[in-house]
Amino acid sequence: MRLRHAAVAAFGAFTLLLTVPTSASAATGEFQYTVTGLDGRPLRVVLEDPESEQCITLPEVADPGASSPAHSPRNRTTSTATVFTEPGCEGDFFTLRPLTGFGSARLQLRSVVFS
């Protein structure tokens, strides 16, 4: 009799886990990039668990007339990152693999989207 109660309880717990909403709309991990600070020195910026399937214009370099593009991206998220040369995910693009993707200082970007 106790085995049946344990089985029913385990099944109920499993069913509850399936119904709990999860955060499937976020890339897990960090996306890093480098911008030029106001003093001219490089500054590393990190996006934590960025939203997936949504274009993210990097705020530090959003205005092409007022700033140099970001560079040296590092994709440490569980999603593929596609970086763009212009704000709003426009212009030339390059894809970075999940967890290990990176670009050199020559890879310039102003926006990114995670798949």
PyMOL commands that set and color helices and strands:
alter all, ss='L'
color gray80, all
select helices_A, chain A and resi 2-19+59-61
alter helices_A, ss='H'
color red, helices_A
select strands_A, chain A and resi 29-36+42-48+56-57+70-77+81-86+90-96+101-102+108-109+111-114
alter strands_A, ss='S'
color yellow, strands_A
deselect
rebuild
show_as cartoon
